Amino acid sequence: MLSNEAYHSPGERQLLLRFWKSAGGFWKGKSAGWAWLLTVLLIATVLLQLLTQYYLNFWNRDFFNAVERKDGKELLSQALRFIPLAAASLSLAVFSVWGG
């Protein structure tokens, strides 16, 4: 098995360290407050998108189970449940593009 040294040449390691040294300035200095706020918002948006997709997967299962059973009342319930899930997914997508 190859060691980590086989995957990274000394030049790559120096380049990575130089990148982090220069990029680290983004979270320091005058604009640090905004940088940290944007970082936290980005992480929160990603987590909320994951949660929304998780619930959409359950909705998809429940919706098609209702279709299979030909349960009109449950289909209406699932259709109404879809509206806030779709709105959340769309809103988070727009925010992630706007914030990015």
Secondary structure as GFF3:
##gff-version 3
##sequence-region A 1 100
A	DSSP	alpha_helix	4	7	.	.	.	ID=ss1
A	DSSP	alpha_helix	10	23	.	.	.	ID=ss2
A	DSSP	three_ten_helix	24	27	.	.	.	ID=ss3
A	DSSP	alpha_helix	32	69	.	.	.	ID=ss4
A	DSSP	alpha_helix	72	99	.	.	.	ID=ss5
###
